[in-house]
Amino acid sequence: MASKSVTFDNIKKIFRDPQSGQDVAAVAGVSFRLEPGELVTLLGPSGCGKSTILRMLSGFEQPTSGKIMIGDNDVTNTPPNKRDTAMVFQSYGLFPHMNVADNVGYGLKLRKVPQKEIDEKVQRFLEMVGLGQMGKRPPSRLSGGQQQRVALARSLIVEPSVLLLDEPLSNLDALLREQMRVEIRRLQKSLGITAMYVTHDRVEAMSLSDRIIVMKLGHIIQIGTPSDIYRDPVDTFVAGFVGKVAFFPCEVKGIDGECHVEVKGQGFTAPRWSDKLKAGDKALVMARPESLSVGEPGAGVEDGIVTANIYLGNSVETWVKTDLGNVLVQIDNPDVKKIWAEGEKVSLSFDPSLTKVLVDDLEKA
């Protein structure tokens, strides 16, 4: 498959609100680029504009302004069937009156590919998605996960330059979602196809993506690798959206290649901080569950009471009620570590090397 880059250049999409009569920016002037063979996920809450971006790339929506490029071709005004893209939908979209093989080969049939070539390609792609023996079955006799594999094979068989996936796993149960995440990642990388994935599920985004675009209210807030987004979020919105997090109020004492802060009279040095901060600012220390630990009352930076312990085998999730809210602590290897009983008074501490100091914007979020 010939993978190509995708470029969005200052794309805007304005809708008219039927109730207020006012113009609303679903997408407010975004610019980004997908490299050939890259899988990029648009992540954000409902209404942030991620599905609108996907639909504009597919051609099902027209941008109000800006330019969309696939490779060297300007496709801003190109109809969907001329864009060399393929879409995998949330609802599978399989034809119930066709068997699996006919569903997969439908796109080739429309392109008037010889039947012998269609049969050979269909079998190859069914085997690729683990359904080599199911070509004669009707879709109704397949599980949800198998139907999604058929939909994936149908999109891949036409060898598009760009694969578009619109929340394709949201109708599957937890185990199937996990299996399909692995399958989609394997197929996308083995074929080297450029892909854009839309989801509001942070686990999908983190496990599938080369890069993630985090969106809010039509704007791009941050673009980065899953590690960048998780460890080095630009603000409290991104920090909270991509994972569990606790925020500890602090004061910035100085910045000199590291960020020196004070939390309740205790001094700490953090390796990462917002470039908007300066000495004297009130700020927040961002701490993920794996960076937190539980100890004797008064020993840490925030006291609280254990409200729940959730055993997960290789770890225990301990929830602690504090004046800052309910805080999640991840305790790995619990067989050799102390697990505080529910109802016990404890104190929370954090590993400064795993934190980031952020601007205190929680009231604005």
C-alpha positions in Angstrom: 0.0 0.0 0.0 1.2 3.5 -0.9 1.0 5.5 2.3 0.9 9.3 2.1 1.1 12.3 4.4 -1.9 14.2 5.5 -1.8 18.0 6.1 -4.4 20.2 7.6 -3.7 23.9 7.0 -5.7 26.3 9.2 -8.9 24.4 8.8 -12.1 25.9 10.2 -15.6 24.5 10.3 -18.4 26.8 11.3 -21.9 25.6 12.0 -25.1 27.7 12.5 -26.7 26.9 15.9 -30.4 26.3 15.0 -31.6 27.5 18.4 -29.6 30.7 18.9 -29.0 31.4 15.2 -25.3 32.1 16.1 -22.3 30.7 14.3 -20.4 28.1 16.3 -16.8 27.0 15.5 -16.8 23.2 15.6 -13.1 23.4 14.5 -11.4 26.7 15.1 -8.4 26.9 12.7 -6.3 23.8 13.3 -3.1 22.9 11.5 -1.2 19.6 11.8 0.5 16.9 9.7 0.4 13.1 9.6 3.6 11.5 8.3 3.3 8.6 5.9 2.7 5.4 7.7 1.9 7.1 11.0 -1.2 6.4 13.2 -2.4 9.6 14.8 -5.3 9.7 17.2 -7.7 12.6 17.8 -8.6 12.5 21.5 -11.0 14.6 23.4 -14.5 14.9 25.0 -17.7 14.9 23.0 -18.1 18.1 21.0 -14.4 18.9 20.8 -14.4 18.7 17.0 -12.5 15.4 16.5 -15.2 13.6 14.5 -15.7 16.8 12.4 -12.0 16.7 11.5 -12.3 13.1 10.4 -15.4 13.8 8.3 -13.6 16.7 6.6 -10.7 14.4 5.7 -13.1 11.8 4.3 -15.0 14.4 2.3 -18.3 13.9 4.1 -18.0 17.5 5.5 -16.6 20.6 3.7 -14.4 22.9 5.7 -15.5 26.5 5.9 -11.9 27.6 5.2 -8.4 26.2 5.0 -6.8 23.5 3.0 -6.5 19.7 3.3 -3.7 17.8 1.5 -3.2 14.1 1.0 0.3 13.7 -0.2 0.9 16.5 -2.7 -2.8 16.7 -3.7 -5.2 19.4 -2.5 -8.4 17.4 -1.7 -10.2 20.2 0.1 -13.0 20.2 -2.5 -12.6 16.6 -3.8 -15.6 14.3 -3.4 -15.3 11.4 -1.0 -15.0 8.7 -3.7 -12.0 10.4 -5.3 -9.9 10.9 -2.1 -8.2 7.5 -1.8 -9.4 7.1 1.8 -11.3 4.3 3.5 -13.4 4.6 6.7 -14.0 2.0 9.5 -17.2 3.0 11.3 -18.4 2.5 14.8 -21.4 0.6 13.6 -19.5 -1.8 11.2 -21.8 -0.9 8.3 -21.9 -4.5 6.9 -24.5 -5.5 4.3 -26.7 -8.1 6.0 -27.8 -9.7 2.7 -24.1 -10.4 1.7 -21.8 -13.0 3.1 -18.5 -12.1 4.7 -16.5 -12.5 1.5 -18.9 -10.4 -0.6 -18.8 -7.7 2.1 -15.0 -7.6 2.0 -14.8 -7.6 -1.8 -17.6 -5.0 -2.3 -15.2 -2.1 -2.9 -13.2 -4.1 -5.5 -16.4 -5.0 -7.3 -17.4 -1.4 -7.6 -13.9 -0.8 -9.1 -14.7 -3.5 -11.7 -11.7 -5.6 -10.6 -11.8 -9.1 -12.3 -13.6 -11.7 -10.1 -10.7 -14.0 -9.9 -8.5 -11.2 -8.5 -11.3 -10.2 -6.1 -11.5 -13.8 -4.7 -7.8 -14.1 -4.2 -7.5 -10.7 -2.5 -10.6 -11.3 -0.3 -9.1 -14.6 0.9 -5.8 -13.0 1.6 -7.3 -10.2 3.7 -9.6 -12.5 5.6 -6.6 -14.5 6.6 -4.8 -11.3 7.5 -7.6 -10.5 10.1 -7.9 -14.1 11.3 -11.2 -15.0 9.5 -9.9 -17.1 6.7 -12.5 -19.9 7.1 -15.5 -17.6 7.5 -16.0 -16.1 4.0 -19.3 -17.9 3.4 -20.9 -16.9 6.7 -23.5 -14.1 6.9 -22.5 -11.2 9.2 -25.3 -12.1 11.6 -23.5 -15.3 12.6 -20.4 -13.4 13.6 -19.5 -11.9 17.0 -19.1 -8.2 17.4 -15.3 -8.5 17.3 -15.5 -10.7 14.1 -17.8 -8.2 12.4 -15.4 -5.4 13.2 -12.6 -7.4 11.6 -14.7 -7.8 8.5 -15.2 -4.0 8.4 -11.5 -3.5 8.8 -10.6 -6.0 6.0 -13.2 -4.3 3.7 -11.5 -0.9 4.2 -8.0 -2.2 3.8 -8.6 -4.4 0.7 -9.0 -1.3 -1.5 -5.5 -0.2 -0.5 -6.3 3.4 0.5 -3.6 5.9 1.1 -5.2 6.9 4.4 -7.3 4.7 6.7 -9.9 6.5 8.9 -11.3 4.9 12.0 -14.3 6.5 13.8 -14.5 5.1 17.3 -14.5 1.6 15.8 -14.3 -0.3 19.1 -16.9 1.5 21.2 -19.5 -1.2 20.7 -17.3 -4.1 21.9 -16.8 -5.4 25.4 -13.6 -4.7 27.3 -11.7 -7.9 26.4 -12.6 -7.6 22.7 -11.6 -3.9 22.7 -8.2 -4.9 24.1 -7.7 -7.7 21.4 -8.8 -5.4 18.6 -6.5 -2.6 19.7 -3.6 -5.1 19.3 -5.0 -6.2 15.9 -5.5 -2.8 14.5 -2.0 -1.7 15.6 -0.5 -4.9 14.0 -2.2 -4.5 10.7 -1.6 -0.8 10.4 2.1 -1.2 11.0 2.5 -4.3 8.9 0.9 -2.6 5.9 2.6 0.8 6.6 -0.7 2.7 6.0 -1.3 6.2 7.2 -4.2 6.2 9.7 -6.3 8.7 11.6 -8.2 7.4 14.6 -10.9 9.1 16.6 -11.8 8.2 20.2 -12.6 9.7 23.6 -11.1 6.6 25.2 -7.6 7.5 26.6 -6.5 3.8 26.8 -7.2 3.3 23.1 -5.3 6.5 22.3 -2.3 5.6 24.5 -2.0 2.0 23.3 -2.6 2.6 19.5 -1.0 5.9 18.6 2.3 7.1 17.3 1.1 10.5 18.3 -2.0 11.9 19.9 -3.8 15.2 19.2 -5.7 16.3 22.3 -8.6 18.6 21.5 -11.0 20.8 23.4 -13.8 23.1 22.1 -12.5 23.0 18.5 -8.9 23.8 19.4 -5.8 21.6 19.5 -4.4 21.7 23.0 -1.4 19.5 22.6 0.2 17.2 20.1 2.7 14.6 21.2 3.6 10.9 21.6 1.6 9.0 24.2 4.6 9.3 26.6 4.8 13.1 26.0 1.1 13.6 26.6 1.1 11.5 29.8 4.3 12.6 31.4 4.5 16.2 30.1 1.0 17.6 29.6 0.8 21.3 28.8 -2.0 22.0 31.3 -4.4 20.5 33.8 -7.0 19.6 31.2 -4.6 17.4 29.3 -3.2 16.0 32.5 -6.6 15.0 33.7 -8.0 13.8 30.4 -5.3 11.3 29.6 -5.0 9.6 33.0 -5.7 9.7 36.7 -3.9 12.6 38.5 -3.6 14.5 41.7 -2.8 18.2 42.0 -0.9 19.6 45.0 -0.9 23.4 45.4 2.6 24.8 45.6 4.6 28.0 45.3 7.4 28.3 42.7 10.6 29.3 44.6 12.9 29.4 41.5 13.7 28.0 38.1 17.4 27.4 37.2 17.3 24.3 34.9 15.0 22.7 37.4 11.8 24.0 39.0 12.0 24.5 42.8 8.7 24.5 44.6 7.4 24.4 48.1 4.4 22.3 49.1 3.1 22.9 52.7 6.5 24.1 53.8 8.4 21.2 52.2 10.8 21.9 49.3 10.9 19.8 46.2 12.7 19.9 42.8 10.7 18.9 39.7 12.3 18.1 36.3 9.4 19.4 34.2 7.4 22.6 34.5 5.2 24.9 32.4 7.2 27.5 30.5 4.6 30.1 31.7 5.8 29.8 35.3 8.2 32.1 37.1 9.4 32.5 40.7 6.7 33.6 43.1 3.8 32.0 41.1 1.2 29.9 42.8 1.1 26.6 40.8 0.2 22.9 41.0 2.4 19.8 41.3 0.9 17.1 39.0 1.4 13.6 40.4 0.2 10.4 38.7 -0.9 7.4 40.8 2.3 5.5 40.2 4.3 8.5 41.6 2.4 8.6 44.9 3.0 6.6 48.1 1.1 6.2 51.3 2.7 6.6 54.8 2.2 7.5 58.4 0.0 10.6 59.1 1.9 13.8 59.0 4.9 12.3 57.1 3.9 13.5 53.7 2.4 16.5 52.0 -1.3 15.8 52.4 -3.1 13.7 55.1 -6.3 11.7 54.4 -8.2 8.5 55.1 -8.1 5.3 53.1 -11.6 4.8 51.6 -11.0 1.7 49.3 -8.4 -0.8 48.2 -8.9 -2.4 44.8 -6.9 -5.5 44.2 -5.7 -6.0 40.6 -3.2 -8.8 41.0 0.0 -7.1 40.1 -1.1 -3.9 41.9 -3.5 -2.4 44.4 -5.4 0.8 43.8 -5.7 2.7 47.1 -8.1 5.6 47.2 -7.5 8.2 49.8 -10.0 10.9 50.8 -8.2 14.3 51.4 -9.1 18.0 51.5 -7.9 18.1 47.9 -10.4 15.4 46.9 -10.2 11.7 46.4 -6.7 10.7 45.3 -5.7 7.4 43.6 -2.4 5.7 44.6 -1.1 2.8 42.6 0.8 0.3 44.7 2.8 -2.1 42.6 3.9 -5.5 43.8 1.5 -5.5 46.8 2.7 -8.8 48.2 5.8 -7.2 49.5 4.4 -3.7 50.4 2.2 -2.5 53.1 -1.5 -2.0 52.2 -3.2 0.4 54.5 -6.6 -0.8 55.7 -9.8 1.1 54.7 -10.6 3.7 57.4 -6.9 4.2 58.4 -5.4 7.7 58.6 -2.5 8.1 56.2 -0.3 10.7 54.5 0.5 11.1 50.8 3.9 11.7 49.4 5.1 11.9 45.7 8.3 11.1 43.9 9.4 14.6 42.6 11.2 13.1 39.6 7.9 11.8 38.2 6.0 15.1 38.5 5.4 18.2 36.5 4.6 21.7 37.8 1.7 23.3 36.0 -0.1 26.6 36.0 -3.0 26.6 38.4 -5.9 26.9 35.9 -8.3 24.5 37.5 -11.0 27.2 38.1 -10.8 28.0 34.4 -11.0 24.4 33.2 
